[in-house]
Amino acid sequence: MTDEHSVVEDTCHAVRMSRKKKLMKLPYNLTYNGFRSWSSFKQKFQKYAEAYDWSEGDCLNCLCWAMTGKAADF
C-alpha cells in the first residue's frame, strides 16, 4: 500500500467518524462577522452541513455558533 493510498484511507475514515459525530468544532473559515460576503458564507455553510448530514436543528444551532461580531447581534 502506498503512502498516498494510506492518507486517502485515513482521511475517509476521519470523515466517516466525523459524520457520526455530526456536530463538531466549526472550521475557522466557517464564521460570519457581518462584513464579508453573505452568499459566500452561506454556500460554504450549506456544503459543510450537507457533508456532515446535519438536520435542520443542527444547522440552526451551528448557524448561531458561526455568527460573530456584528452578525451575532441579530
mmCIF file of the N, C-alpha and C atoms, coordinates in Angstrom:
data_MODEL
# 
_entry.id   MODEL 
# 
loop_
_atom_site.group_PDB 
_atom_site.id 
_atom_site.type_symbol 
_atom_site.label_atom_id 
_atom_site.label_alt_id 
_atom_site.label_comp_id 
_atom_site.label_asym_id 
_atom_site.label_entity_id 
_atom_site.label_seq_id 
_atom_site.pdbx_PDB_ins_code 
_atom_site.Cartn_x 
_atom_site.Cartn_y 
_atom_site.Cartn_z 
_atom_site.occupancy 
_atom_site.B_iso_or_equiv 
_atom_site.pdbx_formal_charge 
_atom_site.auth_seq_id 
_atom_site.auth_comp_id 
_atom_site.auth_asym_id 
_atom_site.auth_atom_id 
_atom_site.pdbx_PDB_model_num 
ATOM 1   N N  . MET A 1 1  ? 0.849   -1.171 0.000  1.00 0.00 ? 1  MET A N  1 
ATOM 2   C CA . MET A 1 1  ? 0.000   0.000  0.000  1.00 0.00 ? 1  MET A CA 1 
ATOM 3   C C  . MET A 1 1  ? 0.894   1.234  0.000  1.00 0.00 ? 1  MET A C  1 
ATOM 4   N N  . THR A 1 2  ? 0.595   2.180  -0.860 1.00 0.00 ? 2  THR A N  1 
ATOM 5   C CA . THR A 1 2  ? 1.407   3.393  -0.942 1.00 0.00 ? 2  THR A CA 1 
ATOM 6   C C  . THR A 1 2  ? 1.015   4.360  0.167  1.00 0.00 ? 2  THR A C  1 
ATOM 7   N N  . ASP A 1 3  ? 1.920   5.294  0.429  1.00 0.00 ? 3  ASP A N  1 
ATOM 8   C CA . ASP A 1 3  ? 1.632   6.319  1.435  1.00 0.00 ? 3  ASP A CA 1 
ATOM 9   C C  . ASP A 1 3  ? 0.420   7.148  1.035  1.00 0.00 ? 3  ASP A C  1 
ATOM 10  N N  . GLU A 1 4  ? 0.302   7.433  -0.264 1.00 0.00 ? 4  GLU A N  1 
ATOM 11  C CA . GLU A 1 4  ? -0.823  8.228  -0.755 1.00 0.00 ? 4  GLU A CA 1 
ATOM 12  C C  . GLU A 1 4  ? -2.137  7.505  -0.492 1.00 0.00 ? 4  GLU A C  1 
ATOM 13  N N  . HIS A 1 5  ? -2.169  6.211  -0.752 1.00 0.00 ? 5  HIS A N  1 
ATOM 14  C CA . HIS A 1 5  ? -3.370  5.411  -0.517 1.00 0.00 ? 5  HIS A CA 1 
ATOM 15  C C  . HIS A 1 5  ? -3.715  5.426  0.976  1.00 0.00 ? 5  HIS A C  1 
ATOM 16  N N  . SER A 1 6  ? -2.730  5.302  1.819  1.00 0.00 ? 6  SER A N  1 
ATOM 17  C CA . SER A 1 6  ? -2.937  5.317  3.263  1.00 0.00 ? 6  SER A CA 1 
ATOM 18  C C  . SER A 1 6  ? -3.514  6.654  3.731  1.00 0.00 ? 6  SER A C  1 
ATOM 19  N N  . VAL A 1 7  ? -3.018  7.751  3.175  1.00 0.00 ? 7  VAL A N  1 
ATOM 20  C CA . VAL A 1 7  ? -3.527  9.076  3.533  1.00 0.00 ? 7  VAL A CA 1 
ATOM 21  C C  . VAL A 1 7  ? -4.990  9.195  3.133  1.00 0.00 ? 7  VAL A C  1 
ATOM 22  N N  . VAL A 1 8  ? -5.335  8.706  1.949  1.00 0.00 ? 8  VAL A N  1 
ATOM 23  C CA . VAL A 1 8  ? -6.721  8.763  1.484  1.00 0.00 ? 8  VAL A CA 1 
ATOM 24  C C  . VAL A 1 8  ? -7.617  7.938  2.403  1.00 0.00 ? 8  VAL A C  1 
ATOM 25  N N  . GLU A 1 9  ? -7.174  6.728  2.758  1.00 0.00 ? 9  GLU A N  1 
ATOM 26  C CA . GLU A 1 9  ? -7.957  5.883  3.654  1.00 0.00 ? 9  GLU A CA 1 
ATOM 27  C C  . GLU A 1 9  ? -8.129  6.543  5.020  1.00 0.00 ? 9  GLU A C  1 
ATOM 28  N N  . ASP A 1 10 ? -7.053  7.128  5.551  1.00 0.00 ? 10 ASP A N  1 
ATOM 29  C CA . ASP A 1 10 ? -7.119  7.816  6.839  1.00 0.00 ? 10 ASP A CA 1 
ATOM 30  C C  . ASP A 1 10 ? -8.093  8.983  6.780  1.00 0.00 ? 10 ASP A C  1 
ATOM 31  N N  . THR A 1 11 ? -8.045  9.730  5.689  1.00 0.00 ? 11 THR A N  1 
ATOM 32  C CA . THR A 1 11 ? -8.944  10.874 5.527  1.00 0.00 ? 11 THR A CA 1 
ATOM 33  C C  . THR A 1 11 ? -10.386 10.406 5.439  1.00 0.00 ? 11 THR A C  1 
ATOM 34  N N  . CYS A 1 12 ? -10.646 9.367  4.662  1.00 0.00 ? 12 CYS A N  1 
ATOM 35  C CA . CYS A 1 12 ? -12.007 8.836  4.534  1.00 0.00 ? 12 CYS A CA 1 
ATOM 36  C C  . CYS A 1 12 ? -12.521 8.330  5.876  1.00 0.00 ? 12 CYS A C  1 
ATOM 37  N N  . HIS A 1 13 ? -11.657 7.672  6.630  1.00 0.00 ? 13 HIS A N  1 
ATOM 38  C CA . HIS A 1 13 ? -12.038 7.182  7.955  1.00 0.00 ? 13 HIS A CA 1 
ATOM 39  C C  . HIS A 1 13 ? -12.378 8.359  8.870  1.00 0.00 ? 13 HIS A C  1 
ATOM 40  N N  . ALA A 1 14 ? -11.570 9.394  8.831  1.00 0.00 ? 14 ALA A N  1 
ATOM 41  C CA . ALA A 1 14 ? -11.805 10.578 9.669  1.00 0.00 ? 14 ALA A CA 1 
ATOM 42  C C  . ALA A 1 14 ? -13.132 11.232 9.305  1.00 0.00 ? 14 ALA A C  1 
ATOM 43  N N  . VAL A 1 15 ? -13.445 11.306 8.020  1.00 0.00 ? 15 VAL A N  1 
ATOM 44  C CA . VAL A 1 15 ? -14.714 11.896 7.579  1.00 0.00 ? 15 VAL A CA 1 
ATOM 45  C C  . VAL A 1 15 ? -15.878 11.052 8.080  1.00 0.00 ? 15 VAL A C  1 
ATOM 46  N N  . ARG A 1 16 ? -15.763 9.735  7.958  1.00 0.00 ? 16 ARG A N  1 
ATOM 47  C CA . ARG A 1 16 ? -16.842 8.863  8.436  1.00 0.00 ? 16 ARG A CA 1 
ATOM 48  C C  . ARG A 1 16 ? -17.054 9.028  9.939  1.00 0.00 ? 16 ARG A C  1 
ATOM 49  N N  . MET A 1 17 ? -15.976 9.093  10.691 1.00 0.00 ? 17 MET A N  1 
ATOM 50  C CA . MET A 1 17 ? -16.087 9.267  12.130 1.00 0.00 ? 17 MET A CA 1 
ATOM 51  C C  . MET A 1 17 ? -16.697 10.624 12.462 1.00 0.00 ? 17 MET A C  1 
ATOM 52  N N  . SER A 1 18 ? -16.311 11.654 11.740 1.00 0.00 ? 18 SER A N  1 
ATOM 53  C CA . SER A 1 18 ? -16.851 12.985 11.975 1.00 0.00 ? 18 SER A CA 1 
ATOM 54  C C  . SER A 1 18 ? -18.330 13.038 11.645 1.00 0.00 ? 18 SER A C  1 
ATOM 55  N N  . ARG A 1 19 ? -18.725 12.346 10.608 1.00 0.00 ? 19 ARG A N  1 
ATOM 56  C CA . ARG A 1 19 ? -20.149 12.326 10.241 1.00 0.00 ? 19 ARG A CA 1 
ATOM 57  C C  . ARG A 1 19 ? -20.960 11.660 11.337 1.00 0.00 ? 19 ARG A C  1 
ATOM 58  N N  . LYS A 1 20 ? -20.380 10.664 11.996 1.00 0.00 ? 20 LYS A N  1 
ATOM 59  C CA . LYS A 1 20 ? -21.087 10.022 13.087 1.00 0.00 ? 20 LYS A CA 1 
ATOM 60  C C  . LYS A 1 20 ? -21.317 11.009 14.220 1.00 0.00 ? 20 LYS A C  1 
ATOM 61  N N  . LYS A 1 21 ? -20.354 11.858 14.445 1.00 0.00 ? 21 LYS A N  1 
ATOM 62  C CA . LYS A 1 21 ? -20.482 12.858 15.496 1.00 0.00 ? 21 LYS A CA 1 
ATOM 63  C C  . LYS A 1 21 ? -21.474 13.946 15.092 1.00 0.00 ? 21 LYS A C  1 
ATOM 64  N N  . LYS A 1 22 ? -21.607 14.190 13.809 1.00 0.00 ? 22 LYS A N  1 
ATOM 65  C CA . LYS A 1 22 ? -22.463 15.194 13.196 1.00 0.00 ? 22 LYS A CA 1 
ATOM 66  C C  . LYS A 1 22 ? -22.062 16.618 13.542 1.00 0.00 ? 22 LYS A C  1 
ATOM 67  N N  . LEU A 1 23 ? -21.981 16.915 14.799 1.00 0.00 ? 23 LEU A N  1 
ATOM 68  C CA . LEU A 1 23 ? -21.622 18.269 15.192 1.00 0.00 ? 23 LEU A CA 1 
ATOM 69  C C  . LEU A 1 23 ? -20.221 18.250 15.773 1.00 0.00 ? 23 LEU A C  1 
ATOM 70  N N  . MET A 1 24 ? -19.423 19.133 15.280 1.00 0.00 ? 24 MET A N  1 
ATOM 71  C CA . MET A 1 24 ? -18.057 19.209 15.755 1.00 0.00 ? 24 MET A CA 1 
ATOM 72  C C  . MET A 1 24 ? -17.641 20.670 15.726 1.00 0.00 ? 24 MET A C  1 
ATOM 73  N N  . LYS A 1 25 ? -16.433 20.944 16.130 1.00 0.00 ? 25 LYS A N  1 
ATOM 74  C CA . LYS A 1 25 ? -15.943 22.314 16.094 1.00 0.00 ? 25 LYS A CA 1 
ATOM 75  C C  . LYS A 1 25 ? -15.984 22.824 14.658 1.00 0.00 ? 25 LYS A C  1 
ATOM 76  N N  . LEU A 1 26 ? -16.584 23.995 14.484 1.00 0.00 ? 26 LEU A N  1 
ATOM 77  C CA . LEU A 1 26 ? -16.672 24.571 13.146 1.00 0.00 ? 26 LEU A CA 1 
ATOM 78  C C  . LEU A 1 26 ? -15.302 25.045 12.684 1.00 0.00 ? 26 LEU A C  1 
ATOM 79  N N  . PRO A 1 27 ? -15.007 24.895 11.408 1.00 0.00 ? 27 PRO A N  1 
ATOM 80  C CA . PRO A 1 27 ? -13.742 25.414 10.879 1.00 0.00 ? 27 PRO A CA 1 
ATOM 81  C C  . PRO A 1 27 ? -13.669 26.927 11.041 1.00 0.00 ? 27 PRO A C  1 
ATOM 82  N N  . TYR A 1 28 ? -12.478 27.459 11.186 1.00 0.00 ? 28 TYR A N  1 
ATOM 83  C CA . TYR A 1 28 ? -12.276 28.894 11.375 1.00 0.00 ? 28 TYR A CA 1 
ATOM 84  C C  . TYR A 1 28 ? -12.947 29.707 10.269 1.00 0.00 ? 28 TYR A C  1 
ATOM 85  N N  . ASN A 1 29 ? -12.860 29.224 9.035  1.00 0.00 ? 29 ASN A N  1 
ATOM 86  C CA . ASN A 1 29 ? -13.428 29.983 7.911  1.00 0.00 ? 29 ASN A CA 1 
ATOM 87  C C  . ASN A 1 29 ? -14.944 29.816 7.778  1.00 0.00 ? 29 ASN A C  1 
ATOM 88  N N  . LEU A 1 30 ? -15.553 29.102 8.694  1.00 0.00 ? 30 LEU A N  1 
ATOM 89  C CA . LEU A 1 30 ? -16.996 28.932 8.662  1.00 0.00 ? 30 LEU A CA 1 
ATOM 90  C C  . LEU A 1 30 ? -17.640 29.796 9.749  1.00 0.00 ? 30 LEU A C  1 
ATOM 91  N N  . THR A 1 31 ? -17.209 31.045 9.788  1.00 0.00 ? 31 THR A N  1 
ATOM 92  C CA . THR A 1 31 ? -17.811 32.028 10.677 1.00 0.00 ? 31 THR A CA 1 
ATOM 93  C C  . THR A 1 31 ? -18.229 33.224 9.832  1.00 0.00 ? 31 THR A C  1 
ATOM 94  N N  . TYR A 1 32 ? -19.209 33.941 10.338 1.00 0.00 ? 32 TYR A N  1 
ATOM 95  C CA . TYR A 1 32 ? -19.683 35.114 9.611  1.00 0.00 ? 32 TYR A CA 1 
ATOM 96  C C  . TYR A 1 32 ? -19.751 36.287 10.576 1.00 0.00 ? 32 TYR A C  1 
ATOM 97  N N  . ASN A 1 33 ? -19.066 37.385 10.223 1.00 0.00 ? 33 ASN A N  1 
ATOM 98  C CA . ASN A 1 33 ? -18.976 38.535 11.111 1.00 0.00 ? 33 ASN A CA 1 
ATOM 99  C C  . ASN A 1 33 ? -19.838 39.714 10.665 1.00 0.00 ? 33 ASN A C  1 
ATOM 100 N N  . GLY A 1 34 ? -20.556 39.567 9.576  1.00 0.00 ? 34 GLY A N  1 
ATOM 101 C CA . GLY A 1 34 ? -21.417 40.626 9.088  1.00 0.00 ? 34 GLY A CA 1 
ATOM 102 C C  . GLY A 1 34 ? -20.765 41.537 8.066  1.00 0.00 ? 34 GLY A C  1 
ATOM 103 N N  . PHE A 1 35 ? -19.480 41.368 7.824  1.00 0.00 ? 35 PHE A N  1 
ATOM 104 C CA . PHE A 1 35 ? -18.767 42.247 6.884  1.00 0.00 ? 35 PHE A CA 1 
ATOM 105 C C  . PHE A 1 35 ? -18.409 41.558 5.574  1.00 0.00 ? 35 PHE A C  1 
ATOM 106 N N  . ARG A 1 36 ? -18.150 40.268 5.628  1.00 0.00 ? 36 ARG A N  1 
ATOM 107 C CA . ARG A 1 36 ? -17.808 39.536 4.405  1.00 0.00 ? 36 ARG A CA 1 
ATOM 108 C C  . ARG A 1 36 ? -19.065 39.222 3.606  1.00 0.00 ? 36 ARG A C  1 
ATOM 109 N N  . SER A 1 37 ? -18.886 38.589 2.477  1.00 0.00 ? 37 SER A N  1 
ATOM 110 C CA . SER A 1 37 ? -19.996 38.230 1.597  1.00 0.00 ? 37 SER A CA 1 
ATOM 111 C C  . SER A 1 37 ? -20.895 37.178 2.253  1.00 0.00 ? 37 SER A C  1 
ATOM 112 N N  . TRP A 1 38 ? -22.182 37.503 2.395  1.00 0.00 ? 38 TRP A N  1 
ATOM 113 C CA . TRP A 1 38 ? -23.137 36.560 2.968  1.00 0.00 ? 38 TRP A CA 1 
ATOM 114 C C  . TRP A 1 38 ? -23.312 35.353 2.054  1.00 0.00 ? 38 TRP A C  1 
ATOM 115 N N  . SER A 1 39 ? -23.418 35.582 0.750  1.00 0.00 ? 39 SER A N  1 
ATOM 116 C CA . SER A 1 39 ? -23.659 34.467 -0.176 1.00 0.00 ? 39 SER A CA 1 
ATOM 117 C C  . SER A 1 39 ? -22.508 33.465 -0.170 1.00 0.00 ? 39 SER A C  1 
ATOM 118 N N  . SER A 1 40 ? -21.281 33.951 -0.055 1.00 0.00 ? 40 SER A N  1 
ATOM 119 C CA . SER A 1 40 ? -20.124 33.062 0.013  1.00 0.00 ? 40 SER A CA 1 
ATOM 120 C C  . SER A 1 40 ? -20.167 32.233 1.296  1.00 0.00 ? 40 SER A C  1 
ATOM 121 N N  . PHE A 1 41 ? -20.447 32.885 2.424  1.00 0.00 ? 41 PHE A N  1 
ATOM 122 C CA . PHE A 1 41 ? -20.554 32.170 3.697  1.00 0.00 ? 41 PHE A CA 1 
ATOM 123 C C  . PHE A 1 41 ? -21.678 31.134 3.636  1.00 0.00 ? 41 PHE A C  1 
ATOM 124 N N  . LYS A 1 42 ? -22.831 31.551 3.121  1.00 0.00 ? 42 LYS A N  1 
ATOM 125 C CA . LYS A 1 42 ? -23.997 30.664 3.065  1.00 0.00 ? 42 LYS A CA 1 
ATOM 126 C C  . LYS A 1 42 ? -23.701 29.411 2.246  1.00 0.00 ? 42 LYS A C  1 
ATOM 127 N N  . GLN A 1 43 ? -23.027 29.588 1.121  1.00 0.00 ? 43 GLN A N  1 
ATOM 128 C CA . GLN A 1 43 ? -22.691 28.435 0.277  1.00 0.00 ? 43 GLN A CA 1 
ATOM 129 C C  . GLN A 1 43 ? -21.749 27.479 1.017  1.00 0.00 ? 43 GLN A C  1 
ATOM 130 N N  . LYS A 1 44 ? -20.724 28.008 1.672  1.00 0.00 ? 44 LYS A N  1 
ATOM 131 C CA . LYS A 1 44 ? -19.799 27.155 2.441  1.00 0.00 ? 44 LYS A CA 1 
ATOM 132 C C  . LYS A 1 44 ? -20.540 26.441 3.564  1.00 0.00 ? 44 LYS A C  1 
ATOM 133 N N  . PHE A 1 45 ? -21.390 27.178 4.270  1.00 0.00 ? 45 PHE A N  1 
ATOM 134 C CA . PHE A 1 45 ? -22.137 26.605 5.387  1.00 0.00 ? 45 PHE A CA 1 
ATOM 135 C C  . PHE A 1 45 ? -23.029 25.466 4.903  1.00 0.00 ? 45 PHE A C  1 
ATOM 136 N N  . GLN A 1 46 ? -23.742 25.685 3.796  1.00 0.00 ? 46 GLN A N  1 
ATOM 137 C CA . GLN A 1 46 ? -24.632 24.652 3.260  1.00 0.00 ? 46 GLN A CA 1 
ATOM 138 C C  . GLN A 1 46 ? -23.856 23.407 2.835  1.00 0.00 ? 46 GLN A C  1 
ATOM 139 N N  . LYS A 1 47 ? -22.716 23.592 2.210  1.00 0.00 ? 47 LYS A N  1 
ATOM 140 C CA . LYS A 1 47 ? -21.899 22.446 1.784  1.00 0.00 ? 47 LYS A CA 1 
ATOM 141 C C  . LYS A 1 47 ? -21.373 21.673 2.984  1.00 0.00 ? 47 LYS A C  1 
ATOM 142 N N  . TYR A 1 48 ? -20.959 22.392 4.016  1.00 0.00 ? 48 TYR A N  1 
ATOM 143 C CA . TYR A 1 48 ? -20.456 21.744 5.233  1.00 0.00 ? 48 TYR A CA 1 
ATOM 144 C C  . TYR A 1 48 ? -21.584 20.957 5.905  1.00 0.00 ? 48 TYR A C  1 
ATOM 145 N N  . ALA A 1 49 ? -22.763 21.579 5.995  1.00 0.00 ? 49 ALA A N  1 
ATOM 146 C CA . ALA A 1 49 ? -23.917 20.921 6.601  1.00 0.00 ? 49 ALA A CA 1 
ATOM 147 C C  . ALA A 1 49 ? -24.300 19.663 5.816  1.00 0.00 ? 49 ALA A C  1 
ATOM 148 N N  . GLU A 1 50 ? -24.241 19.747 4.517  1.00 0.00 ? 50 GLU A N  1 
ATOM 149 C CA . GLU A 1 50 ? -24.557 18.602 3.661  1.00 0.00 ? 50 GLU A CA 1 
ATOM 150 C C  . GLU A 1 50 ? -23.535 17.478 3.855  1.00 0.00 ? 50 GLU A C  1 
ATOM 151 N N  . ALA A 1 51 ? -22.265 17.833 3.924  1.00 0.00 ? 51 ALA A N  1 
ATOM 152 C CA . ALA A 1 51 ? -21.203 16.836 4.083  1.00 0.00 ? 51 ALA A CA 1 
ATOM 153 C C  . ALA A 1 51 ? -21.313 16.086 5.404  1.00 0.00 ? 51 ALA A C  1 
ATOM 154 N N  . TYR A 1 52 ? -21.803 16.767 6.433  1.00 0.00 ? 52 TYR A N  1 
ATOM 155 C CA . TYR A 1 52 ? -21.913 16.138 7.751  1.00 0.00 ? 52 TYR A CA 1 
ATOM 156 C C  . TYR A 1 52 ? -23.344 15.727 8.092  1.00 0.00 ? 52 TYR A C  1 
ATOM 157 N N  . ASP A 1 53 ? -24.222 15.782 7.089  1.00 0.00 ? 53 ASP A N  1 
ATOM 158 C CA . ASP A 1 53 ? -25.584 15.266 7.221  1.00 0.00 ? 53 ASP A CA 1 
ATOM 159 C C  . ASP A 1 53 ? -26.327 15.890 8.402  1.00 0.00 ? 53 ASP A C  1 
ATOM 160 N N  . TRP A 1 54 ? -26.251 17.212 8.512  1.00 0.00 ? 54 TRP A N  1 
ATOM 161 C CA . TRP A 1 54 ? -26.925 17.904 9.599  1.00 0.00 ? 54 TRP A CA 1 
ATOM 162 C C  . TRP A 1 54 ? -28.423 17.992 9.350  1.00 0.00 ? 54 TRP A C  1 
ATOM 163 N N  . SER A 1 55 ? -29.186 17.910 10.413 1.00 0.00 ? 55 SER A N  1 
ATOM 164 C CA . SER A 1 55 ? -30.628 18.139 10.340 1.00 0.00 ? 55 SER A CA 1 
ATOM 165 C C  . SER A 1 55 ? -30.861 19.650 10.340 1.00 0.00 ? 55 SER A C  1 
ATOM 166 N N  . GLU A 1 56 ? -32.129 20.066 10.188 1.00 0.00 ? 56 GLU A N  1 
ATOM 167 C CA . GLU A 1 56 ? -32.442 21.499 10.257 1.00 0.00 ? 56 GLU A CA 1 
ATOM 168 C C  . GLU A 1 56 ? -32.067 22.070 11.619 1.00 0.00 ? 56 GLU A C  1 
ATOM 169 N N  . GLY A 1 57 ? -32.331 21.305 12.658 1.00 0.00 ? 57 GLY A N  1 
ATOM 170 C CA . GLY A 1 57 ? -31.978 21.736 14.016 1.00 0.00 ? 57 GLY A CA 1 
ATOM 171 C C  . GLY A 1 57 ? -30.482 21.897 14.190 1.00 0.00 ? 57 GLY A C  1 
ATOM 172 N N  . ASP A 1 58 ? -29.720 20.948 13.639 1.00 0.00 ? 58 ASP A N  1 
ATOM 173 C CA . ASP A 1 58 ? -28.258 21.039 13.692 1.00 0.00 ? 58 ASP A CA 1 
ATOM 174 C C  . ASP A 1 58 ? -27.786 22.303 12.990 1.00 0.00 ? 58 ASP A C  1 
ATOM 175 N N  . CYS A 1 59 ? -28.368 22.569 11.818 1.00 0.00 ? 59 CYS A N  1 
ATOM 176 C CA . CYS A 1 59 ? -27.988 23.764 11.046 1.00 0.00 ? 59 CYS A CA 1 
ATOM 177 C C  . CYS A 1 59 ? -28.281 25.033 11.838 1.00 0.00 ? 59 CYS A C  1 
ATOM 178 N N  . LEU A 1 60 ? -29.431 25.070 12.475 1.00 0.00 ? 60 LEU A N  1 
ATOM 179 C CA . LEU A 1 60 ? -29.805 26.251 13.251 1.00 0.00 ? 60 LEU A CA 1 
ATOM 180 C C  . LEU A 1 60 ? -28.835 26.478 14.403 1.00 0.00 ? 60 LEU A C  1 
ATOM 181 N N  . ASN A 1 61 ? -28.515 25.416 15.123 1.00 0.00 ? 61 ASN A N  1 
ATOM 182 C CA . ASN A 1 61 ? -27.559 25.532 16.229 1.00 0.00 ? 61 ASN A CA 1 
ATOM 183 C C  . ASN A 1 61 ? -26.197 26.002 15.730 1.00 0.00 ? 61 ASN A C  1 
ATOM 184 N N  . CYS A 1 62 ? -25.697 25.380 14.677 1.00 0.00 ? 62 CYS A N  1 
ATOM 185 C CA . CYS A 1 62 ? -24.370 25.722 14.173 1.00 0.00 ? 62 CYS A CA 1 
ATOM 186 C C  . CYS A 1 62 ? -24.341 27.118 13.558 1.00 0.00 ? 62 CYS A C  1 
ATOM 187 N N  . LEU A 1 63 ? -25.443 27.525 12.963 1.00 0.00 ? 63 LEU A N  1 
ATOM 188 C CA . LEU A 1 63 ? -25.504 28.873 12.416 1.00 0.00 ? 63 LEU A CA 1 
ATOM 189 C C  . LEU A 1 63 ? -25.358 29.898 13.540 1.00 0.00 ? 63 LEU A C  1 
ATOM 190 N N  . CYS A 1 64 ? -26.007 29.634 14.660 1.00 0.00 ? 64 CYS A N  1 
ATOM 191 C CA . CYS A 1 64 ? -25.855 30.532 15.821 1.00 0.00 ? 64 CYS A CA 1 
ATOM 192 C C  . CYS A 1 64 ? -24.403 30.593 16.274 1.00 0.00 ? 64 CYS A C  1 
ATOM 193 N N  . TRP A 1 65 ? -23.725 29.461 16.296 1.00 0.00 ? 65 TRP A N  1 
ATOM 194 C CA . TRP A 1 65 ? -22.324 29.412 16.724 1.00 0.00 ? 65 TRP A CA 1 
ATOM 195 C C  . TRP A 1 65 ? -21.406 30.089 15.717 1.00 0.00 ? 65 TRP A C  1 
ATOM 196 N N  . ALA A 1 66 ? -21.817 30.106 14.445 1.00 0.00 ? 66 ALA A N  1 
ATOM 197 C CA . ALA A 1 66 ? -20.971 30.659 13.384 1.00 0.00 ? 66 ALA A CA 1 
ATOM 198 C C  . ALA A 1 66 ? -21.019 32.182 13.334 1.00 0.00 ? 66 ALA A C  1 
ATOM 199 N N  . MET A 1 67 ? -22.052 32.772 13.914 1.00 0.00 ? 67 MET A N  1 
ATOM 200 C CA . MET A 1 67 ? -22.184 34.236 13.891 1.00 0.00 ? 67 MET A CA 1 
ATOM 201 C C  . MET A 1 67 ? -21.250 34.880 14.910 1.00 0.00 ? 67 MET A C  1 
ATOM 202 N N  . THR A 1 68 ? -20.452 35.821 14.465 1.00 0.00 ? 68 THR A N  1 
ATOM 203 C CA . THR A 1 68 ? -19.529 36.525 15.348 1.00 0.00 ? 68 THR A CA 1 
ATOM 204 C C  . THR A 1 68 ? -19.665 38.022 15.120 1.00 0.00 ? 68 THR A C  1 
ATOM 205 N N  . GLY A 1 69 ? -19.089 38.796 16.006 1.00 0.00 ? 69 GLY A N  1 
ATOM 206 C CA . GLY A 1 69 ? -19.053 40.235 15.823 1.00 0.00 ? 69 GLY A CA 1 
ATOM 207 C C  . GLY A 1 69 ? -20.436 40.832 15.634 1.00 0.00 ? 69 GLY A C  1 
ATOM 208 N N  . LYS A 1 70 ? -20.531 41.744 14.667 1.00 0.00 ? 70 LYS A N  1 
ATOM 209 C CA . LYS A 1 70 ? -21.780 42.448 14.368 1.00 0.00 ? 70 LYS A CA 1 
ATOM 210 C C  . LYS A 1 70 ? -22.908 41.488 13.994 1.00 0.00 ? 70 LYS A C  1 
ATOM 211 N N  . ALA A 1 71 ? -22.593 40.411 13.295 1.00 0.00 ? 71 ALA A N  1 
ATOM 212 C CA . ALA A 1 71 ? -23.613 39.452 12.866 1.00 0.00 ? 71 ALA A CA 1 
ATOM 213 C C  . ALA A 1 71 ? -24.252 38.726 14.054 1.00 0.00 ? 71 ALA A C  1 
ATOM 214 N N  . ALA A 1 72 ? -23.533 38.574 15.153 1.00 0.00 ? 72 ALA A N  1 
ATOM 215 C CA . ALA A 1 72 ? -24.059 37.883 16.318 1.00 0.00 ? 72 ALA A CA 1 
ATOM 216 C C  . ALA A 1 72 ? -25.146 38.686 17.015 1.00 0.00 ? 72 ALA A C  1 
ATOM 217 N N  . ASP A 1 73 ? -25.231 39.980 16.734 1.00 0.00 ? 73 ASP A N  1 
ATOM 218 C CA . ASP A 1 73 ? -26.248 40.826 17.345 1.00 0.00 ? 73 ASP A CA 1 
ATOM 219 C C  . ASP A 1 73 ? -27.642 40.538 16.811 1.00 0.00 ? 73 ASP A C  1 
ATOM 220 N N  . PHE A 1 74 ? -27.719 39.887 15.673 1.00 0.00 ? 74 PHE A N  1 
ATOM 221 C CA . PHE A 1 74 ? -29.014 39.584 15.073 1.00 0.00 ? 74 PHE A CA 1 
ATOM 222 C C  . PHE A 1 74 ? -29.358 38.169 15.384 1.00 0.00 ? 74 PHE A C  1 
# 
